[in-house]
């Protein structure tokens, strides 16, 4: 073996020095992240909702706003960034938002699973959704206008077998959309799904006779009942407390359990310690008796999933979504 010469020794020494500097920088970076987490939060927080005002995501965020401020001790500003059924906001979350814990984005299932599976231009991948917490769910409900001739899901399915019916919903590749596809598949009928920019925009279409029915959320179904509309079924495992006289799809012979789950996500590179503090804040708000009372009165079902459980739950939904989208030729190549 040849002896090491001067230049080689010099190179090794330089490499060792660079390694020590890199290690020092890593330790300093880790120390800075820990210090930031210990001090968090020290300034106002932006809580963005990627949907129109007036929908379930917006209503929930504004209901949470003051309790979050009480827990965190800083101002929480709620804003709306609609577009693409949420995709505009989630693309921004994945690519351009600061990862310092001071910008949050509302996130919805199954939307964040369906859009990347079906769209070439979704602008984000499901794995980019860095969940902090999933705090609520709303099962789908099939609703028709008060003057509709259909009084049961059986009536509606029978009519759909005689001719194509239109079903409105909150957006393409949303819980309403996949709920409509699931009913179409299970009942062996051909329904035309009509997407709107959000739940608030879809409701007038039913009341104005632009669509035959809505696949909406149980929360909106409650409001529609007050306006005389008829709820033909809910896509939940059991009947809902706010709609006790409405049978589930399963009770009526259709194996359809679908709905939306809502939570909050932070940008992908947000330190785990800060993401956990965001999760802890939402967990505390979810235990607030006043929040519980308001959410349940509106029909929201409270969920409590932290970062890991939310991520695992999302992964479980991917396989089911792939199968259903593939059945209807909607899975992108």
C-alpha positions, 0 to 999 in steps of 0.5 A: 500500500502506497504511503499517504502523501501531503496532498492526500493528508490535506484533502482528508483534513479538509474533508474532516473539517467539512464534516465537523462543520456540517455536523455543527450546522445540523446540530444548530439547525435541530437546536433552532427548530427545537427553540422555535417549537418551544416558543411557538406561537409568537405571532398571528396565524393564517388559517386558509379554507380552500372553499367558498364562504358558507360551506361546511369547511368555512363554517367550521373554521369560523366556529373554531377561530375564537377557541383556537385563539384562546388556546394559542394566545395569538390571533387566528385569521380565517380566509378563503382561497377557493378553486378547483374543488380545493386543489388550488389551495392544496397546491399552494400548501404543497409548493409555496407556503412557509413551513414555520407553523404560521400558515395552516390549510383546511384539508378534506378527505376524500378530495385529497385522495381523489384529485391526484388520482384522477387529475393530471393537473391537480398540482399536488400529491396526496402525500403532500398533505401534511396532516396535523388533525382530522376533527370532523366528518359529515356523511353524504345524504341524497336530497330531493326537492319538496315537490319531487315525486320520489319519497324513498331511495327505492323510488329514486333508483327505480326512476333512474333505471328508466332514464338518466337522472342528474345529481348535483354536488359540491365539486368534481372528485369530492365526497359528493362525487364519489358518493354518487359513483358508489350509489350508481355502482351498487344500484346498477344505475346511470347517474349524471353528476353535476359539480358546483363550486361548493355546497353553498352553490349546489343548493340553489340548483336543487331548489331551482330545479336545475338538478333532480337531486343533490348528493350533499352532506347531512349538515346541508340536508338539515337546512334543506329539510327546513325548506321542505326538501326530502332526504331519501337516505344517509350514507352512514353506518347508523342513523344520524341523531339530527335526522332520526327518521331518515334511513341509511342507504344500507337499511334500504339495501345499498352498501354505500357508506360515504362522506367527507372528513375535514381537518387541518394540514401544514406545509410539508417541511413544517417541523414535527414539534410544531405540527404536533402543537397545532394538533394539540390545539385542535384536540383541545378545541374539540374538547370544548363543551361549547364547540361540541354543542355548536358542532353537533347542533349543525350535524357535524360528527366530531373526530379526533385523529392526530398526525399519524392516525390521519395519515394512516386513515388517508392511506386506507382510503386510497385503495377504495378510491382507486377501485371506484375511479377505475370502474368509471374510467376516471383513474388517470394513466 
